[in-house]
Amino acid sequence: MKKILIIGIVVLLMTGIFSTFLLADSKAEVKNVIEKSYFNGAFNKLDTKSMRDGFHPDFAIFSPKGIEISKYPIDVWIKGIEKRKTNPDFDKSKSKMDCKIISLDITGVCASAKIQMSKNGKLVYTDYLSLLKFKNGWKIVAKVYNRHK
């Protein structure tokens, strides 16, 4: 009986340790997607290839419009960035933001991140990103945000 109890405790401890390592790996993967595809892709480096890698094709930014929901799809966002980059008057340094992950919550294949975006020391946006884990990795699937005035 004592052996069974000890084996049970060891199994529970190993399961807990294993799930802790899995969560740490998931957090690192999610942070990497956010930094590469969102912070650098959409803002600081305007790297639309990284955006396509880290955002799901069905991604959209959702915002209120009266009593309706406005939906801004990823393809429209990427086309806008590509158009801006080809404009000879476009100053890439003006799109740079200080980006910070404030919180990150992961449950299984779902993740949610609270992001703060600042420029010149002033808080500009608080974003909430939703991510899902697919066979080909974590993808950003939706965003809602608040613009600070």
Buried (B, 14 or more C-beta within 10 A) or exposed (E): EEEEEEEEEEEEEEEEEEEEEEEEEBBEBBBEBBBBBBBBBBBBBBBBEBBBBBBBEEBBBBBEEEEEEEEBEBEEBBEEBEEBEEEEEEEEEEBBBBBEBEEBEBEEEEBBBBBBBBBEEEBBBBBBBBBBBEEEEBBBBBBBBEEEE
